[in-house]
Amino acid sequence: MLFLIIIFALIGLAFGGPVGLLIGGGLGWWLGKRLSRRLNIARMRIQEGFLESIFSVMGCLCQADGKVTDGELDVAEKLFDQMHLQGEQRAKARAAFERGRADDFDLEAELANVNRLTQRQPVLRQVFIQVQLTAIAADGVLHPAEHEMILRVARGVGCSDAEVQQIEAMLHGAAANSQGASEEALKDAYRVLGVSDDASDAEIKKAYRRLMSQNHPDKLAGKGLPESMRDIAQARTSEIGNAYERIREAREG
């Protein structure tokens, strides 16, 4: 907004002197307010669409093995709580979940919608897939049909198989944090950072800093991540930090 005020004020000054300066500045402020309001409305629509797509695709994925388990339903409800969804928002999320379970649900069209909403933002797509993986693995088993479906979903929104493996490693790493370090946990840590185990310390630190910057909750919010998903974004940065520390400690030891 300040930019518009300055530009219009200078134009006004050039054509109308001091009076033009005031008129131009006022016009710049008015246009800036209108533009800001429109951008906020557009951002809210994107965020609402993103949330509805998350839960409709989740319903479809949970149905992939032929049934929706109590554990998967519990995860959906816990996500509602984690995102602080109440009233109408919670009702919309539940309705989206049920819509995804329907036989006539058009998964490909929904994934195309996610692609449009995320505007090719890779981290937003990864958050989308992370939520899906959390839900379908709620029963402790990732069934072959579910794994094939999550790969289909990932490809549909533009994620590579490598990105899916990275997200899976993050989820494994979160469990390893409460179970102690292990060789497999260390392998997952390298996958989280997207580096090989023979990468140099400098390469690992560079990958860590890049991921922390890309996944910062404020940066993701600016790209369209709903505010209700801030806790999920923060959990991602925590796991990136944990992975880096796990590698660093293993190398120093």
Number of C-alpha atoms within 10 A of each C-alpha: 14 10 11 18 21 17 15 22 25 19 17 21 18 13 12 15 14 14 13 18 22 18 18 25 23 18 17 20 20 15 16 17 13 12 13 13 12 12 12 12 12 13 19 16 13 20 22 19 15 22 20 23 23 23 27 24 29 29 28 26 28 25 20 20 17 10 11 17 15 11 15 21 17 13 19 24 16 13 20 20 13 14 17 14 16 12 8 9 15 16 13 17 24 19 16 21 24 17 20 26 21 13 9 8 16 14 18 14 11 20 21 13 16 26 18 14 22 20 13 14 15 15 19 24 20 20 20 24 25 20 18 23 22 19 23 30 18 18 15 9 9 15 14 11 13 21 17 14 17 23 15 17 21 22 15 18 23 19 19 14 14 11 21 19 15 21 23 19 24 26 19 17 27 19 12 16 14 8 10 9 13 11 9 12 23 20 17 25 28 22 22 29 26 17 15 13 13 9 11 11 12 9 12 21 15 13 18 21 15 12 19 18 14 15 21 15 23 15 12 21 19 11 18 21 26 20 17 18 20 18 13 17 21 15 15 24 20 15 22 25 18 18 26 22 14 21 21 14 9 12 9 6 6
